[in-house]
Protein backbone atom coordinates (compact mmCIF):
# COMPACT_ATOMS: atom_id res chain seq x y z
CA UNK A 1 0.00 0.00 0.00
CA UNK A 2 2.80 2.42 0.84
CA UNK A 3 4.49 1.59 -2.45
CA UNK A 4 1.31 2.53 -4.35
CA UNK A 5 1.14 5.85 -2.54
CA UNK A 6 4.76 6.61 -3.33
CA UNK A 7 4.24 5.87 -7.00
CA UNK A 8 1.25 8.16 -7.19
CA UNK A 9 3.06 11.20 -5.80
CA UNK A 10 4.54 13.36 -8.54
CA UNK A 11 8.04 14.49 -7.68
CA UNK A 12 9.96 17.10 -9.64
CA UNK A 13 13.20 15.98 -11.36
CA UNK A 14 15.24 18.29 -9.13
CA UNK A 15 13.93 16.60 -6.02
CA UNK A 16 14.74 13.19 -7.48
CA UNK A 17 18.45 13.87 -7.62
CA UNK A 18 20.26 12.38 -4.73
CA UNK A 19 22.85 14.54 -3.02
CA UNK A 20 25.99 12.53 -2.71
CA UNK A 21 28.94 13.47 -0.61
CA UNK A 22 32.22 14.13 -2.30
CA UNK A 23 34.12 10.96 -2.98
CA UNK A 24 37.49 10.92 -1.30
CA UNK A 25 40.21 8.71 -2.62
CA UNK A 26 42.50 7.55 0.15
CA UNK A 27 45.69 5.62 -0.33
CA UNK A 28 45.92 3.48 -3.44
CA UNK A 29 42.35 4.17 -4.52
CA UNK A 30 43.33 7.55 -5.96
CA UNK A 31 42.70 7.56 -9.72
CA UNK A 32 45.53 10.10 -10.19
CA UNK A 33 46.03 12.62 -12.94
CA UNK A 34 46.44 12.12 -16.65
CA UNK A 35 49.11 14.52 -17.92
CA UNK A 36 50.36 14.20 -21.48
CA UNK A 37 48.71 10.83 -21.87
CA UNK A 38 50.48 9.36 -18.82
CA UNK A 39 48.91 8.54 -15.47
CA UNK A 40 50.49 10.17 -12.38
CA UNK A 41 49.56 9.80 -8.72
CA UNK A 42 48.96 12.79 -6.46
CA UNK A 43 52.35 12.54 -4.68
CA UNK A 44 54.15 12.42 -8.04
CA UNK A 45 52.35 15.56 -9.22
CA UNK A 46 53.02 17.40 -5.94
CA UNK A 47 56.72 16.48 -5.97
CA UNK A 48 57.01 17.48 -9.62
CA UNK A 49 55.53 20.92 -8.97
CA UNK A 50 57.68 21.45 -5.87
CA UNK A 51 60.79 20.40 -7.79
CA UNK A 52 59.99 22.77 -10.64
CA UNK A 53 59.56 25.79 -8.38
CA UNK A 54 62.61 24.90 -6.29
CA UNK A 55 64.82 24.71 -9.38
CA UNK A 56 63.33 27.92 -10.71
CA UNK A 57 64.08 29.71 -7.43
CA UNK A 58 67.64 28.44 -7.30
CA UNK A 59 68.26 29.42 -10.91
CA UNK A 60 66.90 32.94 -10.48
CA UNK A 61 68.78 33.66 -7.26
CA UNK A 62 72.19 32.21 -8.07
CA UNK A 63 72.74 32.00 -11.79
CA UNK A 64 70.36 34.55 -13.22
CA UNK A 65 72.54 37.65 -12.89
CA UNK A 66 75.65 38.61 -14.78
CA UNK A 67 78.33 40.09 -12.59
CA UNK A 68 80.12 43.21 -13.67
CA UNK A 69 83.79 42.62 -14.22
CA UNK A 70 86.00 44.48 -11.80
CA UNK A 71 88.53 46.85 -13.19
CA UNK A 72 92.09 45.75 -12.52
CA UNK A 73 93.49 47.37 -9.43
CA UNK A 74 96.05 50.07 -10.05
CA UNK A 75 99.28 49.06 -8.38
CA UNK A 76 101.12 51.52 -6.19
CA UNK A 77 104.36 50.71 -7.95
CA UNK A 78 103.26 52.16 -11.27
CA UNK A 79 101.61 55.29 -9.92
CA UNK A 80 103.72 58.41 -9.62
CA UNK A 81 101.02 60.35 -7.76
CA UNK A 82 101.17 58.09 -4.72
CA UNK A 83 102.27 59.75 -1.50
CA UNK A 84 103.50 56.44 -0.10
CA UNK A 85 107.23 55.94 -0.03
CA UNK A 86 108.36 52.36 -0.55
CA UNK A 87 111.23 50.76 1.29
CA UNK A 88 114.11 49.06 -0.48
CA UNK A 89 112.81 45.74 0.81
CA UNK A 90 109.27 46.21 -0.58
CA UNK A 91 108.22 44.39 -3.73
CA UNK A 92 108.10 46.63 -6.76
CA UNK A 93 110.68 49.10 -5.47
CA UNK A 94 112.69 48.77 -8.68
CA UNK A 95 109.78 49.89 -10.86
CA UNK A 96 108.77 52.57 -8.37
CA UNK A 97 112.27 53.96 -8.22
CA UNK A 98 112.46 54.41 -12.02
CA UNK A 99 110.20 57.47 -11.71
CA UNK A 100 112.36 60.49 -10.82
CA UNK A 101 109.75 62.13 -8.59
CA UNK A 102 109.51 58.98 -6.48
CA UNK A 103 113.27 58.93 -5.94
CA UNK A 104 113.08 62.56 -4.75
CA UNK A 105 110.39 61.50 -2.25
CA UNK A 106 112.55 58.59 -1.11
CA UNK A 107 115.64 60.77 -0.58
CA UNK A 108 113.53 63.28 1.34
CA UNK A 109 112.15 60.53 3.58
CA UNK A 110 115.70 59.40 4.45
CA UNK A 111 116.65 62.84 5.71
CA UNK A 112 113.72 63.01 8.12
C-alpha positions as CSV (number, residue, x, y, z in Angstrom):
1,X,0.0,0.0,0.0
2,X,2.8,2.4,0.8
3,X,4.5,1.6,-2.5
4,X,1.3,2.5,-4.3
5,X,1.1,5.9,-2.5
6,X,4.8,6.6,-3.3
7,X,4.2,5.9,-7.0
8,X,1.3,8.2,-7.2
9,X,3.1,11.2,-5.8
10,X,4.5,13.4,-8.5
11,X,8.0,14.5,-7.7
12,X,10.0,17.1,-9.6
13,X,13.2,16.0,-11.4
14,X,15.2,18.3,-9.1
15,X,13.9,16.6,-6.0
16,X,14.7,13.2,-7.5
17,X,18.5,13.9,-7.6
18,X,20.3,12.4,-4.7
19,X,22.8,14.5,-3.0
20,X,26.0,12.5,-2.7
21,X,28.9,13.5,-0.6
22,X,32.2,14.1,-2.3
23,X,34.1,11.0,-3.0
24,X,37.5,10.9,-1.3
25,X,40.2,8.7,-2.6
26,X,42.5,7.5,0.1
27,X,45.7,5.6,-0.3
28,X,45.9,3.5,-3.4
29,X,42.4,4.2,-4.5
30,X,43.3,7.5,-6.0
31,X,42.7,7.6,-9.7
32,X,45.5,10.1,-10.2
33,X,46.0,12.6,-12.9
34,X,46.4,12.1,-16.6
35,X,49.1,14.5,-17.9
36,X,50.4,14.2,-21.5
37,X,48.7,10.8,-21.9
38,X,50.5,9.4,-18.8
39,X,48.9,8.5,-15.5
40,X,50.5,10.2,-12.4
41,X,49.6,9.8,-8.7
42,X,49.0,12.8,-6.5
43,X,52.4,12.5,-4.7
44,X,54.1,12.4,-8.0
45,X,52.4,15.6,-9.2
46,X,53.0,17.4,-5.9
47,X,56.7,16.5,-6.0
48,X,57.0,17.5,-9.6
49,X,55.5,20.9,-9.0
50,X,57.7,21.4,-5.9
51,X,60.8,20.4,-7.8
52,X,60.0,22.8,-10.6
53,X,59.6,25.8,-8.4
54,X,62.6,24.9,-6.3
55,X,64.8,24.7,-9.4
56,X,63.3,27.9,-10.7
57,X,64.1,29.7,-7.4
58,X,67.6,28.4,-7.3
59,X,68.3,29.4,-10.9
60,X,66.9,32.9,-10.5
61,X,68.8,33.7,-7.3
62,X,72.2,32.2,-8.1
63,X,72.7,32.0,-11.8
64,X,70.4,34.5,-13.2
65,X,72.5,37.6,-12.9
66,X,75.6,38.6,-14.8
67,X,78.3,40.1,-12.6
68,X,80.1,43.2,-13.7
69,X,83.8,42.6,-14.2
70,X,86.0,44.5,-11.8
71,X,88.5,46.8,-13.2
72,X,92.1,45.7,-12.5
73,X,93.5,47.4,-9.4
74,X,96.0,50.1,-10.1
75,X,99.3,49.1,-8.4
76,X,101.1,51.5,-6.2
77,X,104.4,50.7,-7.9
78,X,103.3,52.2,-11.3
79,X,101.6,55.3,-9.9
80,X,103.7,58.4,-9.6
81,X,101.0,60.4,-7.8
82,X,101.2,58.1,-4.7
83,X,102.3,59.7,-1.5
84,X,103.5,56.4,-0.1
85,X,107.2,55.9,0.0
86,X,108.4,52.4,-0.6
87,X,111.2,50.8,1.3
88,X,114.1,49.1,-0.5
89,X,112.8,45.7,0.8
90,X,109.3,46.2,-0.6
91,X,108.2,44.4,-3.7
92,X,108.1,46.6,-6.8
93,X,110.7,49.1,-5.5
94,X,112.7,48.8,-8.7
95,X,109.8,49.9,-10.9
96,X,108.8,52.6,-8.4
97,X,112.3,54.0,-8.2
98,X,112.5,54.4,-12.0
99,X,110.2,57.5,-11.7
100,X,112.4,60.5,-10.8
101,X,109.7,62.1,-8.6
102,X,109.5,59.0,-6.5
103,X,113.3,58.9,-5.9
104,X,113.1,62.6,-4.7
105,X,110.4,61.5,-2.3
106,X,112.6,58.6,-1.1
107,X,115.6,60.8,-0.6
108,X,113.5,63.3,1.3
109,X,112.1,60.5,3.6
110,X,115.7,59.4,4.4
111,X,116.7,62.8,5.7
112,X,113.7,63.0,8.1
